[in-house]
Amino acid sequence: MNAALEALLGTLLYEGYALYPYTSSATKNATPTPFGIVYPPAYAEERRSAFDHLGLRCVARGEGGALIEAEVRFLQAAPEGGHRAVERRLAIPARPLGELAAAAHSESFVFDGLSGRLHLSARPLAPGITRVALFLHNTTTCAPGADRAEALRHSLLSTHPFLTLSGGTFASPLERDGDLGRAVERCACVNTYPVLATPEDDVLLGATIALPDHPRLAPESGGDLFDATEIEEALVLHLLALSDEERAQVGREDPRIRGLLARVAGTTPADLMRLHGRTVISDAAVFDPAVFDAAVFDPAVVNPVGPRPVNPEPREAA
């Protein structure tokens, strides 16, 4: 796995892990993350909005010999409670699409009282086109009538499945044209939001939040603050404004947050300037100042091309 994808997965996995002011006493930090939760069956049965499983379906383009592998990353609540959590990983080794179509793969897992089942299958739709499905079920026992705090101790948190294909590519979950689009449209997912995760379209990620295809981290980012959709500059300034006593209190509660504080403490004025913002100029060849002026100052002028002297880059994950 390349470094960019690994960094993206790490950021998404810990999104919402702890939020400013990063103290465990804050209500919003009562759990490791509010996203991507796979609850125990007893709890999910009592609530329509809760799921005891996750389902990722997609369309793969490749011959029967193309190799597909699956991995799931999630957080498990730490025994001491609060927002602390332990990172877990599940993996199904690479196998040919044709072999998987002939016989699906299932396996069970157990992590310190948390149990579940992983199932990977494939179904050929047309020559070179295969529907792939990865399902994860939480089978952990939880007493009926348990409150949410108790259920979260028996849940998979921030659950991120992803598929990697060697010798082929995945169709975009947004594809709707032709036979391929119709096949994609029938790929109903449960409790996850699939996106193409690499420029080569050989990795499909099930995210816990809605993202565009090919999400990426902003190059100006100094590192995870567990709140990637927030304004990083503002968060850094808030952290720098904490007193020594407040930093010491927060740092004692979680080594991961202690590392965050140490990194932010080294922020320079130049780092802050990079976080302040940027302007990206694109489509410069179609920009005609005369046409732009006419469109701006004369409402009667209609310009089919512009004006658009500044176009932002696609929305970034952080």
Secondary structure as GFF3:
##gff-version 3
##sequence-region A 1 318
A	DSSP	alpha_helix	3	13	.	.	.	ID=ss1
A	DSSP	three_ten_helix	27	29	.	.	.	ID=ss2
A	DSSP	alpha_helix	41	45	.	.	.	ID=ss3
A	DSSP	beta_strand	53	61	.	.	.	ID=ss4
A	DSSP	beta_strand	67	77	.	.	.	ID=ss5
A	DSSP	beta_strand	85	96	.	.	.	ID=ss6
A	DSSP	alpha_helix	97	102	.	.	.	ID=ss7
A	DSSP	beta_strand	105	111	.	.	.	ID=ss8
A	DSSP	beta_strand	114	126	.	.	.	ID=ss9
A	DSSP	beta_strand	129	138	.	.	.	ID=ss10
A	DSSP	alpha_helix	148	152	.	.	.	ID=ss11
A	DSSP	beta_strand	157	166	.	.	.	ID=ss12
A	DSSP	beta_strand	169	170	.	.	.	ID=ss13
A	DSSP	alpha_helix	178	185	.	.	.	ID=ss14
A	DSSP	beta_strand	193	196	.	.	.	ID=ss15
A	DSSP	beta_strand	203	207	.	.	.	ID=ss16
A	DSSP	alpha_helix	232	240	.	.	.	ID=ss17
A	DSSP	alpha_helix	244	253	.	.	.	ID=ss18
A	DSSP	alpha_helix	255	265	.	.	.	ID=ss19
A	DSSP	alpha_helix	269	276	.	.	.	ID=ss20
A	DSSP	three_ten_helix	284	286	.	.	.	ID=ss21
A	DSSP	alpha_helix	289	297	.	.	.	ID=ss22
###
